């Protein structure tokens, strides 16, 4: 009986894996199919707010992609910083100077108390927004030339609350960088984006999203969500509860070179806290998504059933194959580490989903946050300030 149950469970999840791959391929085909902008867009102005902190890899290329849009309507760009000495400011200024006809401005404001760094940048950017449609885009992403069009047109439907995007991570040769890109692609593009396309409430992603300014103000503005490290999930959940639809926009690219192990761990913490808090009812489902064949493996040992153990090995092999196909679809080269990455990711994800609250500290974009249950910020320290504080405590 156990063997038959394991076979049935395996068939179900293998079909789920196949559905993920098919969805990604079809949505990427749509992303790559450029749609021309015409007169229907000419009267719809868009403010694009870019929250930026520090230099991202190939920042200039990322920014250029935002400036080379085919959108016929008026566009305003606001580049929002926290530090006047941020090394990214000269790069942004040089790109702006190369496009003198585009409406752009750089603003600098310290982090607002009670908000995370990114939300603070976005809130300050909103104060300068001219147009009724506001599009937020991270500085580490690169977009197709019809990106604004595909993000804005769905918002003409009053039932649509937000357009939001999956971020495809590309690059890296060392294990931890490749593990980070696999983690983000798995979670964002093959799980979150897939479920969002099906209309399931799994929140939103913050790499790039667009809303009508009026609706954003109705829900309390970004200030109402920026007290959490998971403002995007929180905002998406709120819109779902209000009866609005979230539309999946095109995939966007994030090119990386080298990332350290800590970034992978801290991303996993943020993700796990988000799922446990904002998608709590489905937590067991998420654990099953990534851990099901490991559960079968453990059951085989517990019940001393060699056939179940062998079957779990077959499922592990198929998971590795699926992981390699995911690499190809996301334009990443296949390397030797990809044999273990999918299996390690599933163990890693399950561990953080279960134990994410045990360590209340998460470091992100140079700021260390002390968070309570739900990912809400208790205290925040810029890393240099935190080091000085720790040194002072040692001296005392």
C-alpha positions in Angstrom: 0.0 0.0 0.0 2.8 2.4 0.9 4.5 1.8 -2.4 1.3 2.6 -4.4 0.8 5.8 -2.4 4.3 6.8 -3.1 3.9 6.2 -6.8 0.7 8.2 -6.9 2.3 11.1 -5.0 5.3 10.9 -7.4 3.2 11.1 -10.5 1.3 14.1 -9.2 4.4 16.1 -8.4 6.2 15.1 -11.6 3.2 16.4 -13.5 3.5 19.6 -11.4 7.2 19.9 -12.4 6.3 19.5 -16.1 3.5 22.1 -15.8 6.1 24.5 -14.2 8.5 24.1 -17.2 5.7 24.5 -19.8 4.4 27.6 -18.1 7.8 29.2 -17.9 8.6 28.5 -21.6 5.2 29.9 -22.7 5.5 33.0 -20.6 9.1 33.6 -21.7 7.9 33.4 -25.3 5.4 36.1 -24.6 8.0 38.2 -22.8 10.3 38.0 -25.8 7.5 38.9 -28.3 7.8 42.7 -28.6 4.5 44.6 -28.8 4.5 48.0 -30.4 3.1 51.0 -28.5 0.5 53.2 -30.3 -1.9 56.0 -29.8 -3.9 54.2 -27.1 -0.8 54.7 -24.8 -0.1 58.3 -25.8 -2.3 59.9 -23.0 -1.3 57.5 -20.2 1.6 59.0 -18.3 3.8 56.8 -16.2 6.2 57.6 -13.3 8.9 55.1 -12.8 10.6 55.0 -9.3 13.9 53.4 -9.1 14.9 52.7 -5.4 18.7 52.3 -5.5 21.4 51.5 -2.9 25.0 50.8 -4.0 26.4 49.6 -7.3 24.7 46.6 -8.9 26.5 44.5 -11.5 26.2 46.1 -14.9 24.1 48.9 -13.5 24.6 51.0 -16.6 23.2 48.3 -18.9 20.2 47.8 -16.6 19.4 51.5 -16.6 19.8 51.8 -20.4 17.1 49.1 -20.8 14.7 51.3 -18.9 15.5 54.3 -21.2 15.1 52.4 -24.5 11.4 51.8 -24.3 9.0 52.0 -27.2 6.2 53.6 -25.0 4.5 56.5 -26.7 3.1 58.1 -23.5 4.9 60.5 -21.2 7.4 58.9 -18.8 9.1 60.3 -15.7 12.0 58.6 -14.0 12.8 59.2 -10.3 16.1 57.7 -8.9 15.7 57.5 -5.1 18.8 57.1 -2.9 19.6 57.1 0.8 23.2 58.4 0.8 24.5 61.4 -1.2 27.8 59.5 -1.5 26.3 56.4 -2.9 28.6 55.0 -5.6 25.7 54.4 -8.0 24.8 58.1 -8.3 27.6 59.0 -10.8 26.6 56.1 -12.9 22.9 57.2 -12.9 23.9 60.7 -13.6 26.0 59.7 -16.7 23.1 57.7 -18.1 20.7 60.6 -17.6 23.1 62.9 -19.4 23.2 60.5 -22.3 19.4 60.9 -22.6 18.7 64.6 -22.1 15.2 64.4 -23.6 13.9 62.0 -20.9 12.3 63.4 -17.8 14.6 62.3 -14.9 15.6 63.4 -11.4 17.8 62.1 -8.6 16.6 62.5 -5.0 18.5 61.6 -1.8 16.8 61.1 1.6 17.8 59.2 4.7 15.9 56.0 5.6 12.6 56.9 7.2 12.1 55.6 10.8 10.0 52.4 10.9 10.5 51.5 7.2 13.0 49.2 5.5 15.5 50.9 3.2 13.9 50.1 -0.1 10.4 51.1 1.0 11.8 54.4 2.3 13.3 55.1 -1.1 10.0 54.3 -2.8 7.9 56.4 -0.4 10.2 59.4 -0.9 10.0 58.9 -4.7 6.2 58.9 -4.5 6.3 62.5 -3.3 7.6 63.6 -6.7 5.4 61.3 -8.9 3.6 63.3 -11.7 1.4 60.6 -13.2 -1.5 58.4 -12.2 0.4 55.2 -13.0 3.4 54.4 -10.9 5.9 51.7 -11.8 8.6 50.6 -9.4 11.7 48.9 -10.7 14.9 47.6 -8.9 18.2 48.7 -10.2 19.5 45.2 -10.7 17.0 44.3 -13.4 17.0 44.6 -17.1 13.8 44.9 -19.2 12.6 44.4 -22.8 11.7 47.5 -24.8 7.9 47.0 -24.4 8.1 46.5 -20.7 6.3 49.7 -19.7 3.5 48.9 -22.2 3.0 45.4 -20.9 2.9 46.7 -17.3 0.6 49.6 -17.9 -2.1 48.4 -20.3 -3.7 45.8 -17.9 -4.2 48.6 -15.3 -6.8 50.3 -17.5 -9.1 47.6 -16.2 -10.3 48.8 -12.8 -10.5 45.2 -11.5 -6.7 44.9 -11.9 -5.0 46.1 -8.8 -1.4 45.5 -9.8 0.9 44.2 -12.5 3.9 42.4 -11.0 6.9 40.4 -12.5 9.1 37.4 -12.0 12.8 38.0 -12.0 15.1 35.6 -13.9 18.6 35.5 -12.5 21.4 34.8 -14.9 25.2 34.3 -14.4 27.7 33.2 -11.9 30.2 30.3 -11.9 30.9 29.6 -8.2 28.6 27.4 -6.1 27.0 30.0 -3.9 26.3 32.5 -6.7 24.7 29.7 -8.7 22.8 28.4 -5.7 21.4 31.9 -5.2 20.3 32.3 -8.8 18.7 28.8 -8.7 16.9 29.6 -5.4 15.5 32.9 -6.7 14.5 31.4 -10.1 12.9 28.4 -8.4 10.9 30.4 -5.9 10.0 33.4 -8.1 9.6 32.1 -11.6 8.7 28.4 -11.3 6.5 28.6 -8.2 5.3 32.2 -7.4 4.8 33.3 -11.1 3.1 30.0 -11.9 0.7 30.2 -9.0 0.1 33.9 -9.7 -0.8 33.1 -13.3 -3.4 30.6 -11.9 -4.9 33.4 -9.8 -3.7 32.0 -6.4 -3.0 34.5 -3.7 0.8 34.3 -3.1 1.3 38.0 -2.8 3.5 40.0 -5.2 7.1 40.4 -5.9 8.9 43.7 -5.6 11.5 43.5 -8.3 9.1 45.5 -10.6 5.4 46.2 -10.1 3.0 48.9 -11.2 -0.2 50.4 -9.7 -2.6 53.2 -10.1 -1.5 56.0 -7.7 -5.1 56.4 -6.4 -5.4 52.7 -5.4 -2.0 52.8 -3.7 -3.1 55.8 -1.6 -6.4 54.0 -0.8 -4.5 51.1 0.9 -2.4 53.5 2.9 0.5 54.1 0.6 3.7 52.2 0.7 4.2 53.5 4.3 1.5 51.0 5.4 3.7 48.0 4.2 7.3 49.3 4.6 7.5 48.3 8.2 8.0 44.7 7.0 10.9 43.2 5.1 8.2 41.6 3.0 6.4 44.7 1.8 5.7 43.2 -1.6 4.0 40.1 -0.3 2.0 42.1 2.2 0.8 44.6 -0.4 -0.2 41.8 -2.8 -2.1 40.0 -0.1 -4.0 43.2 0.7 -5.1 43.7 -2.9 -6.3 40.1 -3.2 -8.4 40.5 0.0 -9.9 43.7 -1.5 -11.1 41.7 -4.5 -8.5 43.0 -7.0 -6.7 40.9 -9.6 -2.9 40.7 -9.9 -1.7 40.4 -13.4 1.6 38.7 -14.2 3.8 41.0 -16.3 6.7 39.9 -18.4 9.8 38.3 -17.0 12.7 40.6 -16.2 16.4 39.7 -16.2 18.9 40.1 -13.3 22.5 39.5 -14.3 24.9 38.6 -11.5 28.6 37.9 -11.3 29.5 36.8 -7.8 27.4 36.7 -4.6 28.5 35.4 -1.2 26.9 32.7 0.9 25.4 35.1 3.3 23.2 36.7 0.6 21.7 33.2 -0.2 21.0 32.6 3.5 19.5 36.0 4.1 17.3 35.7 1.0 16.1 32.3 2.2 15.3 33.9 5.6 13.2 36.7 4.0 11.5 34.2 1.7 10.7 31.8 4.5 9.4 34.5 6.8 7.2 35.8 4.0 5.6 32.4 3.3 5.1 31.6 6.9 3.5 35.0 7.6 1.6 36.0 4.5 0.8 32.6 3.0 0.5 30.8 6.3 -2.5 28.6 5.4 -0.6 27.0 2.6 2.7 26.5 4.5 2.3 22.7 4.5 1.7 22.8 0.8 4.9 24.7 0.2 6.9 22.3 2.3 5.5 19.4 0.3 6.4 21.2 -3.0 10.1 21.1 -2.1 10.4 18.2 0.3 8.0 15.5 -0.9 10.5 13.0 -2.3 12.7 13.4 0.8 9.7 12.5 2.8 9.3 9.3 0.7 12.9 8.6 1.2 12.6 8.9 5.0 9.4 6.8 5.0 11.2 4.0 3.1 13.8 3.9 5.9 11.2 4.1 8.7 9.2 1.2 7.3 12.3 -0.7 6.0 10.8 -0.8 2.5 13.6 -1.0 -0.1 11.2 -0.4 -3.0 10.1 3.0 -1.6 13.8 3.9 -1.1 14.7 3.0 -4.7 11.6 4.9 -5.9 12.7 8.0 -4.0 16.1 7.8 -5.7 14.3 7.7 -9.1 12.4 10.9 -8.1 15.6 12.5 -7.0 17.2 11.8 -10.4 14.1 13.3 -12.1 14.4 16.4 -9.9 18.0 16.8 -11.0 16.9 16.6 -14.7 14.2 19.1 -14.0 16.7 21.4 -12.4 19.0 21.2 -15.4 16.1 22.1 -17.7 15.3 25.0 -15.5 18.9 26.2 -15.9 18.6 26.0 -19.7 15.3 27.8 -19.8 16.7 30.7 -17.6 19.7 31.1 -20.0 22.2 29.7 -17.5 24.9 27.3 -18.4 24.8 23.8 -17.0 27.7 23.0 -14.7 28.7 20.1 -12.5 27.3 21.7 -9.4 23.8 21.5 -11.0 23.7 17.8 -10.1 23.3 18.6 -6.4 21.9 22.1 -6.5 18.2 21.1 -6.9 18.4 18.5 -4.1 20.2 20.9 -1.8 17.8 23.7 -2.6 14.8 21.6 -1.6 16.4 20.6 1.7 17.5 24.1 2.3 14.1 25.6 1.6 12.3 23.1 3.8 14.7 23.8 6.7 14.1 27.6 6.5 10.4 27.2 6.1 10.3 25.4 9.4 13.0 27.2 11.4 13.1 30.7 9.9 12.1 32.5 13.1 14.9 31.1 15.3 17.3 33.8 14.2 15.6 37.3 14.3 18.3 39.0 12.3 18.3 39.5 8.5 20.9 41.5 6.6 19.8 43.0 3.3 21.3 45.7 1.1 23.9 46.7 3.7 21.3 47.1 6.5 20.9 44.6 9.3 17.3 44.2 10.6 16.1 42.8 13.8 12.7 41.3 12.9 9.9 39.8 14.9 7.4 37.2 13.8 5.9 38.1 10.5 9.0 39.8 9.2 8.1 43.1 10.9 11.1 45.4 11.7 11.9 46.0 15.3 15.3 47.7 14.7 17.5 48.5 11.8 21.3 49.2 11.6 23.5 50.2 8.7 26.3 47.7 8.9 29.0 50.2 9.6 26.9 51.7 12.4 26.3 48.2 13.8 30.0 47.4 13.8 30.8 50.7 15.6 28.1 49.8 18.2 29.5 46.3 18.7 33.1 47.7 19.1 31.8 50.3 21.6 30.1 47.6 23.7 33.3 45.5 23.7 35.3 48.5 24.9 32.8 49.3 27.6 
